[in-house]
C-alpha cells in the first residue's frame, strides 16, 4: 500500500506504509514505480506538481555575485541549508567565473544521490553544481545567496533543472524568476507554462523525456514557442529513470547554449531522410547486431560509445525532436569488432542508423498520437506505426537484445547488474531502447 505526502516545495514523496526486509532498495524501487504512475497523467497534459507557495525569489545574482574565487575541485556543504551540496569542477578552480547548474531532486531522492548522478556531467562541462534535498522558496533563496557569496559564479549563466516530481517546480521557479535563471529544464516532469514574463525573450528551455514519456511535451513546447522562447525537445533512450547519458546531454546543451548563438550551434545529424520502411527482416538484423554488441568489452560498449554521442533528429509526425545517440558509423570505423558484428547481422552501420531512427520514430508516434501533428495514411511513418502494432511478438527479440548493461544508472543500485529476465521485464524494455 502506498501513501503520498505532498510537502511545500512541490515534490511528491512516495513511501511504503509497510517496511520490507530489503529496506531502502525496495523502498526506492517502489518510489520509482509509484512516481511514474502518479506523474503519467500529468505528463500527458503537460502539467505537474508546482510549488505550494509563492515561488518568487529575492536573490539578485547580478548584485549578489560577490564571490571572486573558487576553492579546489570537489564538494562543499552549505551552512545556510541543511543537506545542500555544491561541487566545483576541475577547470573551475581559481578566479574564473563559472556557470551554475541548480539541480532539484526527483521524488524521494536526496541531494547526496543527485550529486553522485549529475556531477560527472557538471564536471565535464565546466559548471558548478548545486543540489538540494528540499526546495521550498526560502531554501532555494538561501542556498543561492550563499553560493553567490562564496563561489565565483557567472550571474548571467544560472540554470535550474527539475526531475520527475520536481520537474514542474523547476519550471515554476524558472518562469517566475527569469531575472535569475537563463536556462530552465524539465526532465521527465510537468511543464506548467502559465505566467511567462512577456518582456523576457532570452531564457531558453529544455524539455527532456524518456522516449515513451513524450505525450504532453510537444504541446508544451509549442506553447513556449508562441511566447517567443527558444525551446528544445530531447527524447532520451531510457524509461523513467536516471541515466548517465541523459545528464551528459543536459550539460552539453547548457554549455553550447551559453557559449554560442543559435545560428552557430552544432546542427543535429540527419541520418534517416527519408525514413526507411520497417520489416521483420530488419527486426531480426537489428536483434542480431545488438545481441553481439552487448558482448563487447567495456572499453567499446561504454567508453568508446559515449565518446561518440551526438544529436540526431527523429521525425515524429510534424515534430522534429532530437535524440542523444551514438554515431555507430564512426564507432564501426574505429573498432573492427563492431564492423564485423554489423556484417554478420547483414547490415551496414549506415543502414542501422536509419532503421534505429525509424524504430524510435514509430514508437514515439504511437505514444503521442495526434499530438505529433498530421501524418499521411500512406506515408512510411504511418506504415511503420502500423507495423509495430502488428509485430509486437517480433519486437520482443529486439527488446531483449543487449540486455546486460552493468554501467546503467538506476534508482535501486547504481552498480547493480540484471540477474534474472523477470527483473528486466519488470523494468521495461532494455537493450536498444536503453543504450544511446
The 8 nearest C-alpha neighbors of each residue, nearest first, counted from 0:
[[1, 16, 15, 2, 17, 14, 29, 3],
 [2, 0, 15, 14, 16, 3, 13, 33],
 [1, 3, 14, 13, 4, 15, 16, 0],
 [2, 4, 13, 12, 5, 1, 11, 14],
 [5, 3, 12, 11, 6, 13, 2, 14],
 [4, 6, 11, 10, 3, 9, 12, 7],
 [7, 5, 9, 8, 4, 10, 11, 51],
 [8, 6, 51, 9, 135, 50, 52, 5],
 [7, 9, 135, 50, 134, 51, 10, 6],
 [8, 10, 50, 49, 7, 48, 51, 168],
 [11, 9, 164, 165, 8, 106, 12, 5],
 [10, 12, 5, 106, 164, 4, 13, 9],
 [11, 13, 107, 106, 4, 3, 10, 14],
 [12, 14, 3, 30, 2, 11, 4, 107],
 [15, 13, 2, 1, 12, 30, 16, 26],
 [14, 16, 17, 1, 18, 0, 26, 2],
 [17, 15, 0, 1, 14, 18, 2, 19],
 [16, 18, 15, 19, 0, 1, 14, 26],
 [19, 17, 15, 22, 16, 20, 26, 21],
 [18, 20, 22, 21, 17, 25, 26, 23],
 [21, 19, 22, 18, 25, 23, 24, 17],
 [20, 22, 19, 25, 24, 23, 26, 18],
 [23, 21, 19, 20, 24, 25, 26, 18],
 [22, 24, 26, 25, 27, 21, 411, 19],
 [25, 23, 411, 27, 26, 22, 28, 21],
 [26, 24, 28, 27, 23, 22, 21, 29],
 [25, 27, 23, 29, 28, 24, 30, 22],
 [26, 28, 30, 24, 29, 25, 411, 23],
 [29, 27, 25, 31, 30, 26, 411, 24],
 [28, 30, 32, 26, 31, 27, 33, 25],
 [31, 29, 27, 33, 28, 13, 32, 34],
 [30, 32, 34, 28, 29, 33, 27, 35],
 [33, 31, 29, 35, 34, 30, 36, 28],
 [32, 34, 36, 30, 35, 31, 29, 37],
 [35, 33, 31, 37, 36, 32, 30, 38],
 [34, 36, 38, 32, 33, 37, 39, 31],
 [37, 35, 33, 34, 39, 38, 32, 40],
 [38, 36, 34, 35, 39, 33, 40, 41],
 [37, 39, 35, 41, 36, 40, 42, 34],
 [38, 40, 42, 41, 36, 35, 37, 43],
 [41, 39, 43, 42, 38, 44, 37, 36],
 [42, 40, 46, 44, 38, 47, 43, 39],
 [43, 41, 45, 39, 44, 189, 40, 215],
 [42, 44, 215, 214, 40, 41, 45, 39],
 [43, 45, 41, 215, 46, 42, 40, 214],
 [44, 46, 215, 42, 190, 189, 43, 219],
 [47, 45, 189, 41, 190, 44, 191, 42],
 [48, 46, 189, 167, 41, 49, 190, 188],
 [47, 49, 167, 9, 168, 164, 50, 189],
 [48, 50, 168, 9, 167, 47, 51, 171],
 [49, 51, 9, 8, 168, 52, 7, 54],
 [50, 52, 7, 9, 8, 49, 53, 6],
 [53, 51, 50, 54, 7, 8, 136, 135],
 [52, 54, 55, 51, 136, 50, 56, 175],
 [55, 53, 136, 172, 52, 56, 50, 175],
 [54, 56, 53, 175, 176, 57, 172, 136],
 [57, 55, 58, 140, 54, 136, 176, 137],
 [56, 58, 59, 140, 55, 137, 144, 176],
 [57, 59, 56, 140, 144, 60, 143, 63],
 [58, 60, 62, 61, 63, 57, 179, 178],
 [61, 59, 63, 154, 64, 62, 58, 179],
 [62, 60, 154, 59, 63, 64, 155, 179],
 [61, 63, 60, 59, 64, 65, 154, 58],
 [62, 64, 60, 65, 61, 59, 147, 148],
 [65, 63, 147, 60, 66, 61, 62, 148],
 [64, 66, 148, 63, 67, 147, 149, 151],
 [65, 67, 148, 150, 151, 149, 64, 147],
 [68, 66, 151, 94, 65, 150, 69, 96],
 [69, 67, 94, 93, 151, 150, 66, 70],
 [68, 70, 93, 150, 92, 151, 94, 71],
 [71, 69, 92, 93, 72, 68, 87, 150],
 [70, 72, 92, 73, 69, 87, 89, 93],
 [73, 71, 87, 89, 88, 92, 70, 74],
 [72, 74, 87, 86, 71, 75, 88, 89],
 [73, 75, 86, 85, 87, 84, 76, 72],
 [76, 74, 85, 84, 86, 77, 73, 87],
 [77, 75, 84, 83, 85, 78, 74, 82],
 [76, 78, 79, 83, 80, 84, 75, 81],
 [77, 79, 80, 76, 81, 145, 83, 142],
 [78, 80, 77, 141, 142, 81, 145, 138],
 [81, 79, 83, 78, 77, 142, 82, 138],
 [80, 82, 83, 79, 78, 77, 76, 131],
 [81, 83, 80, 84, 131, 132, 110, 76],
 [82, 84, 131, 81, 80, 130, 77, 76],
 [83, 85, 76, 130, 75, 129, 77, 82],
 [86, 84, 129, 75, 128, 74, 76, 130],
 [85, 87, 74, 128, 73, 127, 75, 88],
 [86, 88, 72, 127, 73, 91, 74, 89],
 [89, 87, 122, 91, 72, 90, 125, 126],
 [90, 88, 72, 91, 92, 122, 87, 125],
 [89, 91, 88, 92, 125, 72, 122, 87],
 [92, 90, 88, 89, 87, 125, 95, 97],
 [93, 91, 69, 71, 90, 70, 72, 89],
 [94, 92, 69, 68, 95, 70, 91, 71],
 [93, 95, 68, 67, 96, 69, 151, 92],
 [94, 96, 93, 97, 91, 151, 92, 68],
 [97, 95, 151, 152, 153, 94, 98, 91],
 [96, 98, 152, 153, 126, 95, 91, 151],
 [97, 99, 156, 126, 153, 157, 152, 127],
 [100, 98, 157, 127, 126, 128, 158, 101],
 [99, 101, 128, 158, 157, 159, 127, 129],
 [102, 100, 159, 129, 158, 128, 130, 160],
 [103, 101, 160, 130, 159, 129, 161, 100],
 [102, 104, 161, 160, 131, 130, 165, 101],
 [105, 103, 108, 132, 113, 162, 165, 109],
 [104, 106, 162, 163, 108, 164, 165, 107],
 [105, 107, 164, 12, 11, 108, 10, 163],
 [106, 108, 12, 105, 109, 13, 30, 11],
 [107, 109, 105, 104, 106, 112, 110, 113],
 [110, 108, 132, 111, 112, 104, 113, 107],
 [111, 109, 132, 131, 113, 130, 112, 114],
 [110, 112, 114, 109, 113, 115, 84, 130],
 [111, 113, 115, 114, 110, 109, 116, 108],
 [112, 114, 110, 116, 115, 111, 117, 104],
 [115, 113, 111, 117, 112, 118, 116, 110],
 [116, 114, 112, 113, 118, 117, 111, 119],
 [115, 117, 113, 114, 118, 112, 243, 119],
 [116, 118, 114, 119, 120, 115, 113, 246],
 [117, 119, 121, 120, 114, 115, 122, 116],
 [120, 118, 122, 121, 117, 123, 116, 115],
 [121, 119, 247, 123, 118, 122, 250, 117],
 [120, 122, 118, 126, 124, 123, 119, 125],
 [123, 121, 88, 125, 119, 120, 124, 118],
 [122, 124, 120, 121, 125, 119, 88, 250],
 [123, 125, 121, 122, 126, 250, 120, 254],
 [124, 126, 122, 88, 123, 121, 90, 91],
 [127, 125, 121, 98, 99, 97, 124, 122],
 [126, 128, 99, 87, 86, 100, 88, 98],
 [127, 129, 100, 86, 85, 99, 101, 126],
 [130, 128, 85, 101, 84, 102, 100, 86],
 [131, 129, 102, 110, 84, 83, 101, 103],
 [130, 132, 83, 110, 133, 103, 82, 84],
 [131, 133, 110, 109, 104, 82, 134, 83],
 [134, 132, 131, 135, 8, 138, 104, 103],
 [135, 133, 8, 138, 139, 136, 132, 131],
 [134, 136, 8, 138, 137, 7, 133, 139],
 [135, 137, 139, 138, 54, 140, 134, 56],
 [136, 138, 140, 135, 139, 141, 56, 134],
 [139, 137, 135, 141, 136, 140, 134, 142],
 [138, 140, 142, 136, 141, 137, 134, 143],
 [141, 139, 137, 143, 138, 142, 56, 58],
 [142, 140, 144, 138, 139, 143, 137, 79],
 [141, 143, 139, 145, 144, 140, 138, 80],
 [144, 142, 146, 140, 145, 141, 139, 147],
 [145, 143, 147, 141, 146, 142, 58, 140],
 [144, 146, 148, 142, 143, 147, 149, 141],
 [145, 147, 143, 149, 148, 144, 150, 142],
 [148, 146, 64, 144, 145, 150, 149, 66],
 [147, 149, 66, 145, 65, 146, 64, 150],
 [148, 150, 66, 146, 147, 145, 151, 65],
 [151, 149, 66, 69, 146, 147, 68, 152],
 [150, 152, 96, 67, 66, 68, 69, 97],
 [153, 151, 96, 97, 154, 150, 98, 147],
 [152, 154, 96, 97, 98, 156, 155, 151],
 [155, 153, 60, 156, 61, 152, 157, 64],
 [154, 156, 153, 157, 181, 61, 179, 180],
 [157, 155, 98, 154, 153, 181, 99, 158],
 [156, 158, 99, 180, 98, 181, 100, 155],
 [159, 157, 182, 100, 180, 183, 101, 181],
 [158, 160, 101, 183, 102, 169, 100, 184],
 [161, 159, 184, 102, 169, 185, 183, 103],
 [162, 160, 166, 169, 165, 103, 185, 186],
 [161, 163, 166, 186, 105, 165, 188, 187],
 [162, 164, 188, 187, 105, 166, 165, 186],
 [165, 163, 106, 10, 11, 105, 166, 188],
 [166, 164, 161, 168, 162, 10, 163, 167],
 [167, 165, 161, 188, 162, 185, 169, 163],
 [166, 168, 189, 170, 47, 49, 190, 169],
 [169, 167, 49, 171, 165, 170, 50, 166],
 [170, 168, 161, 172, 166, 167, 171, 160],
 [169, 171, 167, 173, 168, 172, 174, 183],
 [170, 172, 168, 174, 173, 169, 175, 167],
 [173, 171, 169, 175, 170, 54, 174, 176],
 [172, 174, 170, 176, 171, 175, 183, 180],
 [173, 175, 171, 176, 177, 172, 195, 170],
 [174, 176, 172, 173, 55, 171, 177, 54],
 [177, 175, 173, 178, 179, 174, 172, 55],
 [176, 178, 180, 179, 174, 173, 175, 181],
 [177, 179, 176, 180, 181, 59, 60, 199],
 [178, 180, 177, 176, 60, 59, 181, 157],
 [181, 179, 157, 177, 158, 182, 173, 178],
 [180, 182, 202, 157, 158, 156, 177, 203],
 [183, 181, 158, 203, 180, 202, 204, 159],
 [184, 182, 204, 159, 173, 158, 160, 170],
 [183, 185, 160, 205, 204, 206, 159, 161],
 [184, 186, 166, 206, 161, 188, 160, 162],
 [187, 185, 162, 207, 188, 166, 208, 161],
 [188, 186, 208, 163, 162, 207, 185, 166],
 [189, 187, 166, 163, 186, 162, 185, 167],
 [190, 188, 47, 167, 46, 166, 42, 45],
 [189, 191, 45, 46, 167, 192, 170, 47],
 [192, 190, 46, 193, 167, 189, 170, 45],
 [193, 191, 190, 195, 194, 223, 219, 222],
 [194, 192, 195, 191, 174, 171, 222, 196],
 [193, 195, 196, 192, 174, 175, 197, 191],
 [194, 196, 193, 174, 197, 192, 175, 226],
 [195, 197, 198, 199, 194, 174, 177, 175],
 [198, 196, 199, 195, 226, 200, 227, 194],
 [199, 197, 196, 200, 195, 201, 226, 177],
 [198, 200, 197, 196, 201, 202, 177, 195],
 [199, 201, 228, 202, 227, 198, 197, 226],
 [200, 202, 199, 203, 228, 181, 229, 177],
 [201, 203, 181, 182, 200, 228, 177, 204],
 [204, 202, 229, 182, 230, 228, 201, 183],
 [205, 203, 230, 183, 184, 182, 229, 231],
 [204, 206, 184, 231, 230, 232, 207, 183],
 [207, 205, 232, 185, 184, 231, 186, 233],
 [206, 208, 186, 233, 234, 232, 185, 205],
 [209, 207, 187, 234, 212, 235, 213, 186],
 [208, 210, 235, 212, 237, 238, 211, 234],
 [209, 211, 234, 235, 212, 236, 208, 213],
 [210, 212, 209, 213, 363, 366, 238, 362],
 [213, 211, 209, 208, 210, 214, 187, 42],
 [212, 214, 211, 216, 208, 210, 215, 367],
 [215, 213, 43, 367, 216, 212, 366, 42],
 [214, 216, 43, 45, 44, 218, 217, 42],
 [215, 217, 219, 218, 213, 214, 220, 45],
 [218, 216, 220, 219, 215, 221, 370, 371],
 [217, 219, 221, 215, 216, 220, 222, 370],
 [220, 218, 222, 216, 217, 221, 45, 215],
 [221, 219, 217, 223, 222, 218, 216, 224],
 [220, 222, 224, 218, 219, 223, 217, 225],
 [223, 221, 219, 225, 220, 224, 218, 226],
 [224, 222, 220, 226, 225, 221, 228, 219],
 [223, 225, 227, 221, 228, 226, 222, 220],
 [224, 226, 222, 227, 223, 221, 228, 220],
 [225, 227, 224, 223, 228, 222, 197, 195],
 [228, 226, 224, 225, 200, 229, 223, 197],
 [227, 229, 224, 226, 200, 223, 203, 230],
 [230, 228, 203, 224, 204, 227, 231, 202],
 [231, 229, 204, 205, 203, 228, 220, 224],
 [230, 232, 205, 206, 204, 233, 229, 320],
 [233, 231, 206, 320, 205, 207, 321, 234],
 [234, 232, 321, 207, 320, 322, 235, 206],
 [235, 233, 210, 208, 322, 209, 207, 321],
 [236, 234, 209, 210, 237, 208, 322, 233],
 [235, 237, 433, 432, 210, 435, 209, 434],
 [238, 236, 433, 209, 235, 432, 210, 239],
 [237, 239, 209, 240, 211, 236, 210, 427],
 [240, 238, 209, 237, 35, 187, 241, 31],
 [239, 241, 238, 409, 242, 410, 237, 31],
 [240, 242, 409, 408, 243, 410, 239, 245],
 [243, 241, 408, 245, 244, 240, 407, 246],
 [242, 244, 245, 246, 247, 408, 241, 116],
 [245, 243, 247, 246, 242, 248, 435, 305],
 [244, 246, 248, 247, 242, 243, 235, 249],
 [245, 247, 249, 248, 244, 243, 117, 120],
 [248, 246, 244, 120, 250, 245, 249, 251],
 [247, 249, 251, 245, 246, 250, 252, 244],
 [248, 250, 246, 252, 251, 247, 253, 245],
 [249, 251, 253, 247, 248, 252, 120, 124],
 [252, 250, 248, 254, 249, 253, 255, 247],
 [253, 251, 249, 255, 250, 254, 256, 248],
 [254, 252, 250, 256, 251, 255, 257, 249],
 [253, 255, 257, 251, 252, 256, 258, 250],
 [254, 256, 258, 252, 257, 253, 259, 251],
 [255, 257, 253, 254, 258, 259, 252, 260],
 [258, 256, 254, 255, 259, 253, 156, 260],
 [257, 259, 255, 256, 254, 260, 253, 264],
 [260, 258, 256, 255, 263, 264, 257, 261],
 [259, 261, 263, 262, 264, 256, 258, 257],
 [262, 260, 263, 264, 259, 256, 265, 255],
 [261, 263, 260, 264, 259, 265, 266, 256],
 [264, 262, 260, 261, 259, 265, 266, 255],
 [265, 263, 261, 262, 259, 266, 260, 255],
 [264, 266, 267, 263, 255, 262, 310, 261],
 [265, 267, 264, 268, 310, 263, 262, 311],
 [268, 266, 310, 311, 312, 265, 269, 321],
 [269, 267, 311, 310, 312, 270, 266, 309],
 [268, 270, 312, 271, 311, 267, 272, 313],
 [269, 271, 353, 268, 352, 272, 311, 312],
 [272, 270, 353, 274, 273, 269, 356, 275],
 [273, 271, 274, 270, 269, 275, 353, 314],
 [272, 274, 271, 275, 379, 270, 353, 276],
 [273, 275, 271, 272, 357, 276, 379, 353],
 [276, 274, 273, 354, 277, 357, 353, 271],
 [275, 277, 379, 383, 274, 278, 382, 357],
 [276, 278, 383, 281, 275, 386, 279, 354],
 [279, 277, 281, 280, 282, 276, 386, 383],
 [278, 280, 282, 281, 283, 277, 393, 390],
 [281, 279, 283, 278, 282, 284, 277, 285],
 [280, 282, 284, 278, 279, 283, 285, 277],
 [283, 281, 279, 285, 280, 284, 286, 278],
 [282, 284, 280, 286, 281, 285, 287, 279],
 [285, 283, 281, 344, 287, 286, 282, 280],
 [284, 286, 282, 288, 287, 283, 281, 289],
 [287, 285, 397, 283, 289, 284, 288, 400],
 [286, 288, 284, 290, 285, 344, 289, 283],
 [287, 289, 291, 285, 344, 290, 286, 340],
 [290, 288, 292, 401, 291, 286, 400, 287],
 [291, 289, 400, 401, 287, 288, 293, 292],
 [290, 292, 288, 289, 293, 294, 340, 287],
 [293, 291, 289, 294, 295, 290, 288, 401],
 [292, 294, 401, 291, 290, 295, 289, 403],
 [295, 293, 292, 291, 296, 290, 401, 300],
 [294, 296, 292, 300, 293, 299, 297, 291],
 [297, 295, 298, 299, 300, 294, 301, 293],
 [296, 298, 300, 301, 299, 295, 302, 303],
 [297, 299, 302, 296, 301, 303, 300, 295],
 [300, 298, 303, 297, 301, 296, 302, 304],
 [301, 299, 297, 295, 304, 296, 298, 302],
 [300, 302, 297, 304, 299, 303, 298, 305],
 [301, 303, 298, 305, 304, 299, 306, 300],
 [304, 302, 299, 306, 305, 301, 298, 300],
 [305, 303, 301, 306, 302, 307, 300, 325],
 [306, 304, 307, 302, 308, 303, 301, 325],
 [305, 307, 303, 304, 308, 302, 325, 301],
 [308, 306, 325, 305, 304, 326, 309, 303],
 [307, 309, 325, 324, 305, 306, 323, 326],
 [310, 308, 323, 324, 325, 307, 311, 326],
 [309, 311, 323, 267, 322, 321, 268, 324],
 [312, 310, 268, 267, 322, 321, 269, 313],
 [311, 313, 321, 269, 320, 267, 319, 268],
 [312, 314, 321, 320, 360, 319, 356, 311],
 [315, 313, 319, 360, 318, 316, 312, 320],
 [316, 314, 318, 360, 364, 371, 317, 319],
 [315, 317, 371, 372, 374, 318, 373, 314],
 [316, 318, 372, 371, 315, 373, 319, 314],
 [319, 317, 315, 316, 371, 314, 320, 372],
 [318, 320, 314, 313, 312, 315, 321, 317],
 [321, 319, 232, 233, 313, 312, 318, 234],
 [320, 322, 312, 233, 311, 313, 310, 234],
 [321, 323, 234, 311, 310, 233, 324, 235],
 [324, 322, 310, 309, 308, 435, 311, 235],
 [325, 323, 435, 308, 309, 322, 310, 311],
 [326, 324, 308, 307, 327, 435, 304, 309],
 [325, 327, 329, 328, 307, 308, 330, 324],
 [328, 326, 330, 329, 325, 331, 348, 352],
 [329, 327, 348, 331, 330, 326, 349, 332],
 [328, 330, 332, 327, 331, 326, 333, 307],
 [329, 331, 327, 333, 332, 328, 334, 326],
 [330, 332, 338, 337, 334, 328, 333, 329],
 [333, 331, 329, 330, 334, 328, 338, 335],
 [334, 332, 330, 331, 329, 335, 337, 338],
 [335, 333, 331, 336, 337, 332, 330, 338],
 [334, 336, 338, 337, 339, 331, 333, 332],
 [337, 335, 339, 338, 334, 340, 331, 295],
 [336, 338, 331, 340, 339, 335, 334, 341],
 [337, 339, 331, 335, 341, 340, 336, 342],
 [340, 338, 342, 336, 337, 341, 335, 343],
 [341, 339, 337, 343, 342, 338, 288, 336],
 [340, 342, 344, 346, 338, 339, 343, 347],
 [341, 343, 339, 345, 344, 340, 346, 338],
 [344, 342, 340, 345, 341, 339, 346, 288],
 [343, 345, 284, 341, 342, 288, 287, 346],
 [346, 344, 342, 343, 341, 284, 347, 340],
 [347, 345, 341, 344, 342, 350, 348, 351],
 [346, 348, 350, 349, 341, 351, 342, 345],
 [349, 347, 328, 351, 350, 327, 352, 341],
 [348, 350, 352, 347, 351, 328, 353, 327],
 [351, 349, 347, 353, 352, 348, 354, 346],
 [350, 352, 348, 354, 349, 353, 355, 347],
 [353, 351, 349, 355, 350, 354, 270, 348],
 [352, 354, 271, 350, 356, 355, 351, 270],
 [355, 353, 357, 351, 356, 352, 350, 358],
 [354, 356, 358, 352, 357, 353, 351, 359],
 [355, 357, 359, 353, 358, 354, 313, 360],
 [358, 356, 354, 360, 355, 359, 274, 361],
 [359, 357, 355, 361, 356, 360, 354, 362],
 [358, 360, 362, 356, 361, 357, 363, 355],
 [361, 359, 357, 363, 358, 315, 362, 313],
 [360, 362, 384, 364, 358, 359, 363, 383],
 [363, 361, 359, 365, 364, 360, 358, 366],
 [362, 364, 366, 365, 360, 361, 211, 359],
 [363, 365, 361, 367, 366, 368, 362, 315],
 [364, 366, 362, 363, 368, 367, 361, 384],
 [365, 367, 363, 364, 368, 211, 214, 362],
 [368, 366, 214, 364, 370, 365, 371, 363],
 [367, 369, 364, 365, 370, 366, 371, 372],
 [370, 368, 371, 372, 367, 373, 364, 316],
 [371, 369, 372, 367, 368, 217, 218, 214],
 [372, 370, 316, 369, 315, 317, 318, 367],
 [373, 371, 317, 316, 370, 369, 374, 318],
 [372, 374, 316, 317, 375, 371, 369, 370],
 [375, 373, 316, 376, 372, 381, 378, 380],
 [374, 376, 378, 377, 373, 381, 380, 379],
 [375, 377, 378, 381, 374, 382, 380, 379],
 [376, 378, 375, 381, 379, 382, 380, 374],
 [379, 377, 375, 381, 380, 376, 382, 374],
 [380, 378, 382, 381, 276, 383, 377, 274],
 [379, 381, 383, 378, 382, 384, 361, 274],
 [382, 380, 384, 378, 383, 379, 376, 385],
 [383, 381, 379, 385, 380, 384, 386, 378],
 [382, 384, 386, 380, 385, 381, 361, 277],
 [385, 383, 361, 381, 387, 386, 382, 365],
 [386, 384, 388, 382, 383, 387, 389, 381],
 [387, 385, 383, 389, 384, 388, 382, 390],
 [386, 388, 390, 384, 389, 385, 391, 383],
 [389, 387, 385, 386, 390, 391, 384, 365],
 [388, 390, 386, 387, 391, 385, 392, 384],
 [391, 389, 387, 392, 393, 388, 386, 394],
 [390, 392, 394, 393, 389, 387, 388, 395],
 [391, 393, 394, 390, 395, 396, 389, 387],
 [394, 392, 395, 390, 391, 396, 282, 279],
 [393, 395, 391, 397, 392, 396, 398, 390],
 [396, 394, 398, 393, 397, 392, 399, 391],
 [395, 397, 398, 394, 399, 393, 286, 400],
 [398, 396, 286, 400, 394, 395, 399, 282],
 [397, 399, 395, 396, 428, 400, 429, 394],
 [400, 398, 396, 397, 402, 430, 401, 429],
 [399, 401, 290, 397, 430, 289, 402, 286],
 [402, 400, 430, 293, 290, 289, 403, 399],
 [401, 403, 430, 400, 399, 429, 404, 293],
 [404, 402, 401, 405, 417, 293, 416, 430],
 [403, 405, 406, 407, 402, 416, 401, 417],
 [404, 406, 416, 407, 403, 415, 414, 417],
 [407, 405, 404, 408, 414, 301, 413, 416],
 [408, 406, 404, 405, 409, 242, 413, 243],
 [409, 407, 413, 242, 241, 243, 406, 410],
 [410, 408, 413, 411, 412, 241, 240, 407],
 [409, 411, 412, 27, 28, 240, 241, 31],
 [410, 412, 24, 28, 409, 27, 413, 25],
 [413, 411, 415, 414, 409, 410, 408, 24],
 [412, 414, 408, 409, 415, 411, 407, 410],
 [415, 413, 412, 405, 416, 406, 408, 407],
 [416, 414, 412, 413, 405, 417, 411, 407],
 [417, 415, 405, 418, 414, 404, 403, 406],
 [416, 418, 419, 403, 423, 415, 422, 405],
 [419, 417, 416, 420, 422, 423, 415, 421],
 [418, 420, 422, 421, 417, 423, 424, 416],
 [421, 419, 423, 422, 424, 418, 417, 425],
 [422, 420, 424, 423, 419, 425, 426, 418],
 [423, 421, 425, 420, 419, 424, 426, 417],
 [422, 424, 426, 420, 425, 421, 427, 417],
 [423, 425, 421, 427, 426, 422, 420, 428],
 [424, 426, 422, 423, 427, 421, 420, 428],
 [427, 425, 423, 424, 422, 428, 429, 238],
 [426, 428, 424, 425, 423, 429, 238, 398],
 [429, 427, 398, 432, 424, 426, 430, 399],
 [430, 428, 433, 432, 402, 398, 431, 399],
 [429, 431, 401, 402, 400, 432, 433, 399],
 [432, 430, 434, 433, 429, 401, 289, 400],
 [431, 433, 429, 430, 236, 434, 428, 237],
 [432, 434, 237, 236, 429, 430, 431, 435],
 [433, 435, 431, 432, 430, 236, 237, 429],
 [434, 324, 236, 325, 323, 433, 244, 308]]
